Amino acid sequence: MGAPSSSRFRRPKAGEDERSPNLFVANCGPAVGVSYEAIGSVFSAFGDVKGIYAADDSGARVIVSYFDEGSAQAAFNSLHSRPCPDLANRFLHIRYSVLEDSPATRHITSSVPVSLVASELNIPGLFLFHDFVSAKEEEELLAAVDSRPWNNLSKRRVQHYGYEFCYDIRNVNTKQCLGELPSFVSSIVERVSSFPNLDDSTSVALDQLTVNEYPPGVGLSPHIDTHSAFEGLIFSLSLAGPCIMEFRRYLEGSWLPNSTPGMNMAVENPDDYSSVLRRAIYLPPRSMLLLSGEARYAWNHYIPHHKIDMVNDTVIRRASRRVSFTFRKVLADANFLNIVILKSKGGWFSHSKLHDRTFNDMV
Ligand SMILES: O=C(O)CCC(=O)C(=O)O
């Protein structure tokens, strides 16, 4: 199992969504007296480390790669731009780093069979509701956001309501509320809150909305929504055009540190998908996706950067745009408590009585 070449990692471009499980750490490495073992020990306090790679041949810059973005964010927030007592008090300079999609990755991505219903994916906590809104409601929702200002990221446009999501720190500023969610989504929020069998009604007091507009060929890097920013349920409404969404789960124990002193701890090659479970689902316009429990916390979700998706034997061209409305509940204080509780109960909760169906069957 080889390490990815350092040239595969790059700095996020200006305005690009920075969310990434990879950190570039400067002033850190064997050339400045810091072993990979010591780096592994410090960074694994924030989550499972997938590998540590030399960022270049200086010996003083490394890439620390986690399985999830939340861990990278926690490490960034605690260690960036301050002396690290466990690494000889060296000042660490950290930024996010993006792993480029390779042709091999793209090939593998296209080979995942795509399901039309969530129940086939066997991911607890994942639900898809077809026809959640009518064509008329879809038109009205699109008109509402199109009459408001968009913020341009490098490849897509976004709007935030309730709280601004800051892509650089991968978190919301809970002290700065932008106001209530706009009235044009009231009926959607109400409908979501009336889902049968949601265990905890407080979890659906949704107060943050991100609207994403994707042109054809633009997707979203694999990520798990920041644990410390949002509570357990995430709802995402697809409008205007379809896409496929892929889910990836890294198998436990696939990271085995190399204990040889002075050796690189990198043991996982991101192009080696043998340690990753992968599933994909087709999201048609007007459908609502619900991520909860294991689907929300243990699986990365990812929208491939494709203009054309293969849905089994059918070629589906991305529309001139896809607009998604993602609803979340912001946590008042950054913490990981809810995840610990879910895990300590002996597994991930799931809303087992929910199934794939049209929303009108449910109310
Ligand atoms: O576009 C979507 O459906 C998903 C959006 C998403 O995952 C996000 O904004 O974090």
PDBQT file of the ligand as one rigid body, heavy atoms in Angstrom, charges set to zero:
ROOT
HETATM    1  O1  LIG A 401     -26.337  19.430  -2.442  1.00  0.00    +0.000 OA
HETATM    2  C1  LIG A 401     -26.644  18.569  -1.628  1.00  0.00    +0.000 C 
HETATM    3  O2  LIG A 401     -27.621  17.825  -1.772  1.00  0.00    +0.000 OA
HETATM    4  C2  LIG A 401     -25.784  18.318  -0.419  1.00  0.00    +0.000 C 
HETATM    5  C3  LIG A 401     -25.193  19.555   0.174  1.00  0.00    +0.000 C 
HETATM    6  C4  LIG A 401     -24.244  19.257   1.281  1.00  0.00    +0.000 C 
HETATM    7  O3  LIG A 401     -23.899  18.137   1.547  1.00  0.00    +0.000 OA
HETATM    8  C5  LIG A 401     -23.684  20.345   2.063  1.00  0.00    +0.000 C 
HETATM    9  O4  LIG A 401     -23.984  21.528   1.804  1.00  0.00    +0.000 OA
HETATM   10  O5  LIG A 401     -22.915  20.038   2.985  1.00  0.00    +0.000 OA
ENDROOT
TORSDOF 0
